[in-house]
């Protein structure tokens, strides 16, 4: 029986990828590093420090900054990103998400959030949907980032459900891998997520019927 649906935040609930890109790009440019939005796709679903390390490696500056300097750079990026969150409103929720959250709630299925963003609570409040979630996990509650399954396992524990009783929804390869490793059913939003149990082109296709049909089909496969 399906008891919980656990969402990633960025790219699933709302899309702040461009805001992340602008904040990281401004910090990187101060270090003499340039990158485009195609490279920024590699930063999806991973922690702030892991993102910084990838940027430094990309710019040929890996190992040139102390831990203290790296923390300062990550903090600077976050300050700029948080300032940009003021632009978020209820209209920033991606299409179909409000409806599917309401249907999940009406079905008495628990709703969780599993996001590596330390700003997740701020974002949910800005979007006006924080009350929809029964339990939220961000980077402050975990040790290992995606694709490690820890964040989804922690969300399941907080919701008091077993992983095999839950569906996870992600838009990044690392996130889908984390869901699968946790033993949950995975839904991928977007292209190039071939390891997702169910792949959808956009959140417009993410409906309660879609989720229940997916759950029923996988349950039938297990019985056979």
Secondary structure, 3 states (H helix, E strand, C coil): CCCEEEECCECCCECCHHHHHHHHHHHHHHCCCCCCHHHHHHHCCCCHHHHHHHHHHHCCCCCCCCHHHHHHHHHHHHHHHHHHHHHCCHHHECCCHHHHHHHHHHCCCEEEEECCCCCHHHHHHHHCCHHHCCEEECHHHCCCCCCCCHHHHHHHHHHCCCHHHEEEEECCHHHHHHHHHHCCEEEEECCCCCCCCEEECCHHHCCHHHHHHHHHHHHHHHHC
